[in-house]
């Protein structure tokens, strides 16, 4: 830490043509952060003639003091004269730190001032932070292959330069800030240039690089001056600016002012396209603020691909002309949206929920519209993203498919899984939805698995018993696809006494049962509990939750009904921190995702015959449950991998916010990545090793599906633990004052002061609340018991594995044979 007696943090406020340079304001923003963390005072230094107006402007950007040297002799910038003044002031006031811009004028001034002061100077810094009293100055080195941390422990001031765009300006005035007039005579005999003529250089034809929304940059891999013309043509066609790495400048292909990186300009475009650029740190330090990065390189191992959002492997002469041809022909480079078929918009989906009869309760009140009520709207928003993705060309082929019943494009969540590729899409889609929402969208997921389980089960019943259940299901499914409904799945019964069969319970309603059978349908009574996503569902698909015997025939029932069916009452379950659902701010960090679970009470609910898919066929109940587990337990590995991706990202963010580098936690991050890919890969393996059913559906491998369930019951919890380890107690216990306290005018400033670290307090709090939400809050999905218990999965692994064949392998290889080894 620096105490106030040791010196202030100075920022030299460069200016030209009567305006402050942006880099000066950006350095004040960084200086303010350093001052807050170190306890030092932030001051600005302004040198020139008639600069009083600029001094007042500087007060709005955080310095406690603006020191002004105003003299006609300083009207024209001279690095020699300005260095003498700046060094004289620094010698008199002894600042701890002196920061300047890295453009040519500032660089010349900084070098001369450092020489006069007898101190060191780090140029083109990309980060600045304190380690005790030493300013750690991070500079790319060895052509950008490393980031070097430089300190100046024995000389003061500690001097550094940074390019425009590296840091961010912050408009904030320090209470009591003042302007101090300084005088500093130029040394006798100092030779300074005299202004003879002002010549204004014509504006460059290209867009301003620093402020460009689109930047097309080239590197040495472009190959030639002729190929460089392709870079310029693409930039012109896109309405963007041309950028460069150092080698094209050295070759004469590009102008020095077009160089991007630690020694050039820092850009923050919406789109950055890097052509023939390897991606060394010296350059990438200048593009970190780009929203979207596209890499084009003939070398697939080019480092730039690692930070790119999109990559194209190919030569400049091959790829760029093709892009130009597309642009010239008026063809969009984006993937075109295909025919939307029977998919609805997210607005249409929400409107459908608003039209439903209110029958959901929570906290002793009726929820009138689940799309708007604070208790349920976040889970609805999460499900709405599925509908948005179906109309997004980036995700359309994954989230939708072509119905084998109608030939129309439909939601994949309403399709029959008919191939390994369909299962791959299942896993990938669920990973995507966790990436987009942070958590489960069970109002479609479980219903999909339920419908698929009954698709093959009804086929078997029809072929073996002569029923028409499969025909009914096909007709209902076609209608569901056309209406694009959300479908929740309901299997879990209250169960009552766990050792007693359904028909032996003291209360026969402990399992959902048929209480009457009529010509036009059935009447059911009982409950289904802990059902996910009901608040976001249009309909509920019900099926048995366990194997049944002849005495339990009334409990063998499957059907699909609208969520607002008469006689169905739904009560939402509580979840962690659900009193925050009505709050705004970082205490409720996720607005477009959330889990809800509910208890469904069936009080003599009538189900029309055409919606009944099992009625007392008890000997098919167990097989239906088994078939439910196959796609569900396979693809749930994609679910937890998707949330694991978010946890990895959140872990890296909190490390940075705390002032730590990810490499400190590299081993933990790698373990998290392995956990994610393990569950995802085992699910894909279950799909590959599956087999077709005569109904046309695809059955994933039961052993691998259940192995995945066991992993899902363990590995995600390790990932959550590792996330909390990286985050520290702030996120582990959610130990942060409430958002409303954060904003309180009496003491909120104290919370903000002491909660900040490397990042501002609110940023750090928001990341910590997200981690709390992901690891122990309402974002935690049912990893342990979702889709059945891990103990049940272990039993299935044992039962479905070919243990006898394995024993025979051992006997054959070991030449072992003895009667004592038989049986057991």
N, C-alpha and C positions, 0 to 999 in steps of 0.2 A: 504493500500500500504506500501511497505518497501522501505525506501530510502537507498542509497548505504552506508551511514555512519552506518546504523544499523547492517549490516552484510550481508554475502553472503549465497548462497545456496550451500552446500557442498554435494558431492556424493563420498562415499568411493568406490574406484575402486578395487574390489577384483580380484584375479587372481590365477591361479594354473597351474603348469607345463609349465610356460612361456607364458601363454595365458590369456588375459582378460576374466573374466566371462561374459557371455551374459547379466546377470542381471545388471552389472555395466553400460553397454552401454545403456540398457533400462532405467535405472534410470537417466542417463544423458539426454535421450530424454524427460522424464517427467520433469526433473529439468529445461531444457531449456524452456519448456512451462511455468512453474511457474515463471522463471526469467523474461520472456517477459511480463507476466501479472502484475508482482509485481514491476518491475524496479530494482530487485536485480541482482547481478552478480553471474554467475554460475561458480563454481570451482570444480575440482576433486582432491582427495587426494589419493596418491599412496605410499604404504609402502612395502619394501622388499629389496632384494639384486640384484644388476645389473638389474634394471627395467627401464633403460633409453629408451630402445626401446618401451616398453609399454607406457611410458609417451608421446612419439611422436605419438603413435597410438591414444591415448586419445584425442589429439588435434583435430582429425578429427571428433569428436562427440560433439562439441559445447562448451566445457568449455572455459572461458576467461583466466583461470589460472589453471595449473596443479601443485599442491604442492607435491613434491617428497621427501620422506625420504628414502635414499638408504644406507644400511649398511650391512656388512657381518653378524652382530649379528642378523639381521632380515631375514636371509635366510630361516629359518624354521618357518612356521606360528605357533604362540602361541597367543591365545586369550588374555592372561594376558599381554604379551609384546606389542602386537599390540594395545591393549586398552590403555595402558599407553602412547604410542606414539600418538595415535589419540586424546586422551583426552588432552594431553599436547599441541598439535597443536591447538585444538579447544579453549583451555583456553587462548592461546596467541592471536589468531586472532578473536575469538568471532563470529563465523558464526551464522546466524539466523536459519538455517535449516541444519540437517545432515541426509542423506538418505543412507541406506545400504540394501543389499539383505537379504532374509529371510531364506536362507539355514542354516543348523546347524552351520557351521563355522562362518558365518556372524552374526547369531542370538546370539551366545556366545560372539562375539566381541562387538555387539551393547549393550548387557546387561551390560557387564563390563564397557564400555565407559560411558554409561548413569549413572551408579552408581558413577563413578569417577567425572562426571560433575555435579552431583546432579540435574539431569533433568529427565523428563518423557520419556517414550518410548512406541510407539504404534507398535505392531507387526502384520505382515501379512496384510498390508493395501491393499485395492482394488481400492482406489481412493485417490487423494491428491489435494487440492485446497486451495486458500487463501480466508479468510474472514477478510478483513482489514489486520492487521499484524499477525493474527493467522493462522497457517496452520491447515486446517480441514482434519483430518485423518480418512478415512472411513474404518471401520473394521467390519466383520461379527461377530455377537454376539449371545449368547444363542443358541448354536448349529446351527447357520445359520438362525435362525428365524427372526432376525432383522439385519439391517445395522446401526451400531452405529457411530456417528460422534464425534470424540474426538479432543479436543484442549488442548494446554498447554500454558495458557496465562501468567504465572508468571515466567517461567524458560526458559532458553536458553542454548544450541540450542534446537529447536524442533526436536525430533528424531523419525524416522519411518523406518520400514523395509517393503519390498514388495518382493513377490516371482517372480522368472523368468517367463516371459510371460505376466505379468499383464500390463506392459507398452511396448511401442515400441521404439526401437532405431531409431535415425535419424542421418544420416551421413551428418554433416554440420560443417564447420570450421568457428569459430568466427574471424573476422579480428583482427590482433594484438595479438592473443592468445600467451601466454608465458608459459614456464616451469620454476618454481621457486624451487631451491634446499633448503630444510629445514634440520635443525639438531635438534634432540630431544633425549637427553640422557635418557637411561632407569633408573628408580629409583634404588637406592642402595638396595640390599637385595631382589630385585624382583626375585622370583623363577619361572623359566621357564622350560618347558620340553626340554630334549635333545633327538635328533634323534638317535635311536639305530639301527633300521632296517626298510627297505622299503619293503613292501609286496604288490604286485599288485593283486588286487582281480580279479578273472576271470570275463569276461564280461557276463552279464546276457543273457540268451537264448532269451528272448523276445526283441522286438524292443525298441529302445529308446522312452520313453513315450513322452517327451517334443516335439520331432520332428516328431512323428508318423502321417501319413496321415489318418490312421484308428485307433480309440481307442475303445475298448470294456471294459466298466467299470461295476463293480458290487457293490451292496450295501448290507445292512443287510438283505434286502428282498430276497437275493439269498437263504438264509436259512440254509446252511450247507457247510462244507468243501467238501462234495461229489458234491453238486451242483456247488460249485466254480470251479470245474474241467470243467464244461460245459462252464463257462465264458472263461476259458483259451483255451478250444478247439475251440470256436467260433472265438476268436482273432487269433489263429493260422491259422484257415481255411481261414480267410479274409486277412491274411498277416498283421495283426495289432498288437498293443501293448495292454497290460492289465493294466487297471487302477482300482482305488478303492476309496471308501469313507473311513472315519475313522473306523467305526465299523468292517469291515472285517480285517483291520490291527490289531485292538485290539483283535479280535478273533483268529488271527494267520493264517487266510486264505490267506492273501495278505502280501506283503513285505511293509515296511514303505515307500520305495522309489516309490511305485506305487500309493501313495495317491494323489488324485487330489483335489484341492480346496484352500481356503485361507491359510490353514496351510500346504498345499502340493504343488503340481506342477500345473502350468497353462498350458493347452493344447489348441491347435488351429488346430485340425485335419479337414480334408475334411468331414469325417463322424465320429460321436460320437454315440455309442450305449450304453445306460444306462439301466442296467438290475437290477431290484429289488431296484432301487434307488428312494427315495421319492422326492428328489429335493430341499433340504434345501439350503439356500443362501450360507452357508459355503462351500458347494460343487459346486454349480452352478457358484460361483465366478471364478472357475477355468475352466469353459467350455464355457464362453461367446463368445470366438473367433471361436467356431466350426461352420463350414459352414452348416452342416446338422446334426440335432439331432434326434435320434430315441429313443423312450422310450418304455421299456417293463416292465409292472408291473401288478400285479393282482388287484391292487387298482385303479379303474378308476378315483379316485379323487386325485391321487398323483400329487403334484405340478409340477413335471417334465413334465407332459403332456402339461402344459400351455405354455412352451417354446419349445416344441418339434415340428419338422416339420412332423414327422410321429409317430404314437403311436399304440402299440399292447397291448390289455388288455388280460392277461393270466399269468399262472404260469411259472416260469423258467423251470421246468421239462417238461412242455408241449410245450412251444414256441421254446426254444433253440434247442432241438433235431430235431424239424421240420425244422428249418433253416439249421442245419448241414446236414440233409438228402438231402435238396435241393442242397446245395453246393457240397456234395459228388456225387450226381447224375449228376452234371454239369448243373443243371437248374438255370437259372438266377433268382435272386430275384426280378428283375424288371418286370413290366408288359410287356408282349410281344406285339409287334406291330402286329396288325391284318392286313389282306389283305387290301391293300390301295385302291383297286377298281378303281374308276374313279377320284380320287383326284390327283391334280397336285402338284409338288414341288414348293417352292417359287421361285426358279430360272426359272422354266418354266413359271410361272405367269408373272414375270418381263419381260421375253423375249417376251411374247405375247403382252405386252404393247408397247415394242420397235418396234414391227412390224406394229403397227397401223399408219394410215395416220395422220400426225400432223394437228390438227384443234383447238387446245386450245391456247389461248393468255393470257398474263398477262404483265402489264407494257409496253404495246405497242410493244410486241415482241411475236413471235411464239415459243411455247414450242415444241421442236422436239421429246423429249422422256420424258414422265412424270416420268419414273422410275429413271431418272438421273438428271433432272433439279432441281436446288435448291428450286424453288417455289413449287414443287409438290412431290419431292422424299420422304419427310417424311410421307406424307399420304399413299404413295405407300408402304413404309416400314411397316407402321402400318397394312395395309391389307395383306402384305406378311406374317406377323406373324400368320394369320389365316391358311394359307397354311402350315406353319411350324408346327403349333399345330395339324393339321390333320395327320401329320406323326410322332407325338410325342405320345408314348403310354400312357403318363399321361393324355392327353387331347383328344385322338382320339375318344373315345365313346361319348364325349360331343360335339365336333366340327363336327363330321360326323355322319351319320345315314345310314340305309339301305333303298334304294329307293323302294317304293311300286310299281313303274312302271317297274323296271328292275331287282330288287333283288341285285343290285350292291351297294357297299359302295360309298356314295357321300357326298359332303359338305352339312351340315345341312342347310346352307343358300340357298340351291336350292331344299329344300324338301317341301312337302305339310304338314302343321301342322294338324295332324289327331287325337290327343288325348291330355288330360291334361298333360301327361308325356312329350309330345313334347313341350308344352308351358313351362313346368318347365325347360327343357333343353334350350329353347329360352332365358329365363331370366338368367339362370346360365351361359350360353355361353356369353351373352353380358356383364355380370359382369366380367367374366374372361378376355374378350378382353379389357375392360377398365383397368383391373389390369395389363395386359401385355403392353398396349400401352399408357395408361394414358388418352385416349380420344376416340372419336368416330371413328368407321369404317363404315361410312354410305354408302360406295360404295358397300356394300353387304346387310346391314341391311334394308334400306328403300325399296330396290328392292325386298327383300324377302317378306315383308309385302304387297307390291303392287301385286306381283304374287299371293299370297294367297288370297287377296281380289278378284282378277279376276278369280281365280279357281272356287269359289262357284258362282260368278256372271255369268260367262259364262255357267255354268251348268244350272242355272235358265233360262237364255236366250234360250239355246238349247231346254230345255224341254217345254218352254212356247211359243217360237216363231218358233221352227223348224230350227234354225241356226246351224252352225257347229263350232262355236267359241271354245267350250270346247275341241273338237277333235283337232283343230289347236293348242290350248294352250298345250294340253297334248303332242303332237308331238314336239312342240318347246321346252317344258320343258325337255323332255327326251334327246334332243340334247344338251341343256344347261348343264344338269347334266353330260353328257359324256364329254363335253368340259371343265367342271369345271370353268365356267366363273364367273367373278365378275359382279354383276348386281346392278346398281343404280336405284332408284325409283324417278320418276318425276311427281309430282302432282301440285305444286304451279304455278298458272298463274300470269302474271303481274297485272291483275284485273282492271286496269284503274280506272274509277270512281266507288267507292265501292257501291254506291247506285243503280247502273244500272246493269241490266242483261247482259250476254255476247253479246246477239244479239242487245242490245240497245246502246252499246258503240259507241262513235264517230269514234273510230278506231276499226274495227272488229277484229284486230289481238291481242287485249288485252287478249284474251283467245285463247289457241291453238285450231285450227279448221281444218275441212276438206274443202279443196277448190276444190277438184276433186275426183271423184270416177271412177275407171276403172275396167275392167274385171280382171286384174292381180294385182290390189292393189289400194291404195289411195294416194293422195298428200295432205300434211298438211303444214300449215303456222301459225306462231305465235311464242310464246316463253314459256319456263318454267324457273322460276327464283329461286335463292337461293337453288339450288339442291346440296345436300351434296355428296362428294366422287366421283364426276364425273372423276376427274383426275386418280383415281385408278380403274375405271370401264372398263370392256370390252364391256358391252352393257347397254342400258338404257330402263327401262320399264316405259311406259307412261300411265297415266290414268287420268280421269277427276278429278278436285279438288273441285267440288261443285255440288249441286243438280241443275238439269236443267229442263226447260219446253219445250214444243213442238217447240216453236219459236227458241229454242237454240239447235236444233237437230244436227247441224253441229259441235257443240262443244263436243258432246258425242263421244269420240274416245279413244281407248286404243290399244297400240301396243308395240312391243319390237324391237329395232334396234341396230346394232353395233354403238358404240360411234363415230366412224369415218365415219358414213354414209355421202355420198355426200349431200351438201346443209345444213348440220348442222355445225354451227359455235358456239364455246364455249369460253366464256370470264370468267376467274377466278376472283372472288371477292377479295377485299383486306380483311385482317384480322389484328387484333392487332399485332403489332411488326413484320409484315411480311418482313420488311427490314432486319430483322435478319436472314432470311432463308438462306442467302448465307454466314453467319458468322459461325465460329467455336468457341468452348469454352463454358463457362457456360452461356453466354447470350442467347444461344439457347440450353436449357438443355436437350430436348428430341429429340433423333435422330430416334427413331423407332415408331413414332406416330405423328399425326397432322391432323387438320381438314382443308379441303378446301371446298368451295362452289362456285358455278358457275352459270352463266346465259347461257341458251341454246337457240339459235336463229335458228328456223326452217324456212328456205327460200325455200318454195316449195319442201319439202323433200318427196321423193317417198318411200312408205312402201309397200313391197310385200304382197299379199293377205294372204299368210300363216302365216304372222306375225301380222295380224290385229285381235284383240279380242273384239272390239266394234266399230260399225260404225253407228252412228246416233240413237242408241237405248236410247234415252234421259231419259226415265223413269227408267232406271237401274243405272244411274250415281250416284244418291244420295246414293242408297243402297251400291254400290261399295265403295264409300268414307267411309261410315259408317263401312263397314267390314274391310277396311284398318286400321281404328283407333283401332279396338279391339285387335289384337295381338301387334300392334305397341305401344299403350298406356299402355298395360299390361306390356310388357317386358322392356319398357324404364326405369321402376323402377330399373331393374337390371343394366342398363347403369349407372345411376347416383349413385347407390350404389357402383358400381365398382370404379368410380372415387372418391367417398367418402372414400373408403378404402385407396386410395393413399393419399388423403388429411389428413386423420388421421395419417398415417405414416409420412408424411412430417411435420405435426405439432409436432409430438414427436421428430423428428430429429432436427427441428429448436430450440425446447426448450432445448435439450441437447447441441446443438452447442452454445447456448447463456449461458450455464452454469446453466440451471434450470432443475429441476426434473419434470417428467410428472405429479406427484401428485398435483403440483401447479395448473394444468389445468384440473384436473380430471373431474370436472363437465362439462366443455366445451367438453372434449373428449367423455364423455358419451352421451351428447346431439347429437354430431356428429354421434356416433354409432347408436343411436335411429333413427335419420333421415335416415341413410343408410338402416337399416333393415325395416323401415316402408314402404318405396317405394318398396323394394324388396318383402316384405311379401304381400302387397296389390296386386302386380302383380301375385304372386302365387295364391292368393285367387281368382282373376279373372279367372285364368285357371281352378281351381277346380270347380268353380260355372258355368262354361260354358256349352255348349251343342253341339252335333254334327249336321252337315248339311248333307243333302242327298248326296252331292257330295263326302262325306268322310272327309271333312275338319272339324276342331274343332273351334267353335266360343266362345272365352272368354266372360265372363259376361260383358255386356255393362256398368252397373252401376259401378262395381268395376274397370273396365278398365279406365273409365273416372274420377273416384275418384283418381286413381293413377296419372292421368295426372295433376289434380289440385295440388296434393302433389308435383309432379315433378317440377311444376312451382314455388314452394315456398321453399321446404325444402333444396334442394341443394344450394340455395343462402344463406340460413342461415349457412349451413356447410362451405361455402366459407368465409362468414363473420367471423365465429369462427376461421377458419384457419388463417385469417389475424390478428385477435385479439391476438392469441397465438404468431404469428410470429413477430408482431410489425411493425413499419413503414418501416423497411428494405424491407419487402416483399409486404406490402400493396400498396406501391407506386412504387415498383421496384427501390428504391433509392440506387443504387449501381453503381459505375463507370463501364464503359464498360470493357469487358475482354481485349481488346487491350490496354486500359490504365493500367489495372492491370499488364500487362507484359512490359510496357514501362520502358526502362532502366534509364530514367531521374527521374521519380517519382513513378514508380510502387511499389517500396519497401515501400513507405509511405502509399499507399493504403493498402498494405498487412499488414503493421504494425498496422494500426488503424481499420482495418476491422475484425481482429481476436478477438475472445472471448474465450470461453472454447475450441472451435475447431479452427483449422487453418483458415486463411482468405478465401482461395479458397473453402474449404468445406462449410463454412457458406454462401458464395456467391452462390454456386451451389444450396444449399437447398432453399435459398431465391428466386432465379430465378425460380426454379421449382414451388414454391408456387405462384409466380407471373403468371407463365404459366397456372397453374391450376385454379386460381381464377379470373383473369382478362385479361389473355392473350389468345394466339391462341389455348390453350387447352380447353377453355370453350365450351361445346356442347350446342346445342339449347334446353335448358331445358324449357324455357318459351313458345316458339312457335313451337318447333320441333314436328311434327305430329299434328299440329293444335293448336289453341289458348286455354288458360285455360277458357276463357269465354264460348267458344263453348262447352268445356267439362262440365262446370257447367250446361249449358242448357240441355245437354244430361242426366246428372245425374237427373235433375228435371223431364225431360220427361219420362225417363225409370223407375223411381221409382214408386211404387204402392201407391200413396198418398191417394187415396180413401180407399184402404184397411186399411191403417194405421189409418185413421179417424174413420173407423168402429170399429177397435180395441178399440180405446179410448172411443167411445160411449158405447160399450158393457161393458167394464170394469167399466166405471163410471156410468152406468145405465142412459145414457143421450139420450133423444129423443125429438126433437122439429122441427116443420116445418121450423122455421127460419134458421136452420142449413143446409138446403138443398141448393144445387147449390153453386154459388160463383165464 
